[in-house]
């Protein structure tokens, strides 16, 4: 499960914030939201899991939704906790 979460977080970070996609990333779309992108990354990673040895999921609708939800929540949380300058600390 940890491998799945880290893979999804890393891919979500690259797709949402990576400068390599600046020229092709739509200006207003779910590509700017780590929660939305995280869901689709989780679904895609679940779909490709039979091709990997890191994790294995049976491909069915329920697992696709669960993997999407898990990836969405953890990717969003990690993106809010960890920024370019390290751990985000809000000070009043």
C-alpha positions in Angstrom: 0.0 0.0 0.0 2.9 2.4 0.8 4.4 1.8 -2.7 1.0 2.6 -4.3 0.6 5.8 -2.3 4.2 7.0 -3.1 3.9 6.1 -6.8 0.6 8.0 -7.0 1.9 11.0 -5.1 5.0 11.2 -7.3 3.1 10.9 -10.6 0.5 13.4 -9.4 3.2 15.9 -8.4 4.8 15.6 -11.8 1.5 16.0 -13.7 0.2 18.9 -11.6 3.4 20.9 -10.9 6.1 19.6 -13.2 7.5 22.2 -15.6 7.9 19.6 -18.3 4.2 19.7 -18.9 3.8 23.6 -18.8 3.4 23.9 -22.6 0.8 21.2 -23.0 -1.1 21.5 -19.6 -4.5 23.2 -20.1 -4.9 26.5 -18.4 -8.1 25.7 -16.6 -8.6 22.0 -16.0 -8.3 19.3 -13.4 -4.6 19.1 -14.3 -4.1 21.9 -11.7 -5.8 20.0 -8.8 -3.8 17.4 -7.0 -7.1 15.9 -5.6 -8.7 15.5 -9.0 -5.5 14.4 -10.8 -4.7 12.1 -7.9 -8.0 10.2 -8.4 -7.2 9.5 -12.1 -3.6 8.6 -11.3 -4.9 6.0 -8.8 -7.2 4.6 -11.4 -4.5 4.4 -14.0 -2.0 2.9 -11.6 -4.5 0.3 -10.6 -5.1 -0.6 -14.2 -1.4 -1.1 -14.9 -0.8 -3.0 -11.7 -0.8 -6.4 -13.5 2.2 -5.2 -15.4 4.2 -4.5 -12.2 5.6 -6.4 -9.3 5.3 -3.5 -6.8 1.6 -4.1 -6.2 -1.2 -6.2 -7.5 -4.9 -5.4 -7.6 -7.7 -7.3 -9.1 -9.1 -5.1 -11.9 -12.8 -4.4 -11.1 -14.9 -1.3 -10.7 -14.8 -1.4 -6.9 -11.0 -1.6 -6.8 -10.7 1.1 -9.4 -12.8 3.4 -7.2 -11.0 2.5 -4.0 -7.6 3.1 -5.6 -8.7 6.4 -7.0 -10.1 7.6 -3.7 -7.0 6.5 -1.8 -4.7 8.1 -4.3 -6.8 11.3 -4.4 -6.8 11.7 -0.6 -3.2 10.9 0.0 -1.9 12.8 -3.0 -3.8 15.9 -1.9 -2.7 15.6 1.7 0.9 15.1 0.8 0.9 18.0 -1.7 -0.5 20.3 1.1 2.1 19.1 3.6 5.2 19.0 1.4 6.0 22.0 -0.8 9.0 23.1 -2.8 10.7 24.5 0.3 10.1 21.4 2.4 7.4 20.8 4.9 4.7 23.6 4.9 4.2 25.1 8.3 1.5 27.7 8.7 2.4 30.3 11.3 -0.1 32.9 12.6 
